[in-house]
Amino acid sequence: MLDKQNRIVAYELLFRSGDMLSAQVTDSARATASVIANALNNVGIKQLIGDPGCPS
């Protein structure tokens, strides 16, 4: 997703199963859980949410 200056400010995470270019969702909760789990496992939480600016 881009801001008014065409800078990337967000990404949309989409469900895909296997090598298919489109989604065939039969269980939306399972598809959502799959997207979240794959994003966390492949990208990592720090990359996904950035620096929250709060001390841990």
ZITA-V969962 format. One record per residue. RES is the residue in three letters. SS is DSSP state (helix for helix, strand for strand, loop for the rest). PSI is psi in whole degrees, -180 to 180 (none if undefined). Layout:
((RES SS PSI) (RES SS PSI))
//
This chain:
((MET loop 140) (LEU strand 151) (ASP loop -173) (LYS loop -22) (GLN loop 13) (ASN loop 30) (ARG loop 142) (ILE strand 125) (VAL loop -13) (ALA loop 163) (TYR loop 149) (GLU loop 127) (LEU loop 123) (LEU loop 146) (PHE loop 130) (ARG loop 144) (SER loop 117) (GLY loop -141) (ASP loop 8) (MET loop 145) (LEU loop -7) (SER loop 162) (ALA loop 140) (GLN loop 88) (VAL loop 123) (THR loop -18) (ASP loop 102) (SER helix -35) (ALA helix -41) (ARG helix -39) (ALA helix -44) (THR helix -45) (ALA helix -38) (SER helix -44) (VAL helix -46) (ILE helix -47) (ALA helix -44) (ASN helix -40) (ALA helix -45) (LEU helix -42) (ASN helix -36) (ASN helix -29) (VAL loop -45) (GLY loop 149) (ILE helix -39) (LYS helix -39) (GLN helix -35) (LEU helix -44) (ILE helix -11) (GLY loop -169) (ASP loop 113) (PRO loop -11) (GLY loop 9) (CYS loop 140) (PRO loop 146) (SER loop none))
//
